[in-house]
Amino acid sequence: MEIPADAPAVCPVCEKPYESVTVHTDGVMVALNDNERYRRVCFDPERHDGDPGLYFYHHTHEQADLERADATP
C-alpha cells in the first residue's frame, strides 16, 4: 500500500470529497462490514509508476452523507 502524491482533489469515481486515498499494486482484500470510520470506499483502476494499480478513495460517514444532502427528494 502506498499513498500517491498526485491524488486528485475529489474522488474520480463519485466526484465527492474523500478523507484519504491509497494505491495498491498487489493483491487486496476488502471486508464489506460496517466500519466506524468510513462509510464507503470507491475503487479506481489506475496505473502507478507504470504498473497496474488500484486507487482506494476512503469516504467518511459525513462525506458520504453529503450525497443525501445534495439529492433532491
DAVENWO-V206219 format. One record per backbone hydrogen bond with DSSP energy under -0.5 kcal/mol. CO is the residue of the C=O (numbers start at 1). NH is the residue of the N-H. If there is no record, write none. Layout:
BEGIN
CO_NH, CO_NH
END
This chain:
BEGIN
2_4, 2_23, 4_7, 11_15, 16_11, 20_58, 22_56, 23_2, 24_54, 30_32, 37_61, 40_59, 42_57, 44_55, 46_53, 48_51, 51_48, 53_46, 54_24, 55_44, 55_57, 56_22, 56_58, 57_42, 57_59, 58_19, 58_20, 59_39, 59_40, 60_64, 61_65, 62_66, 63_66, 64_67, 64_68, 65_69, 66_70, 67_71
END
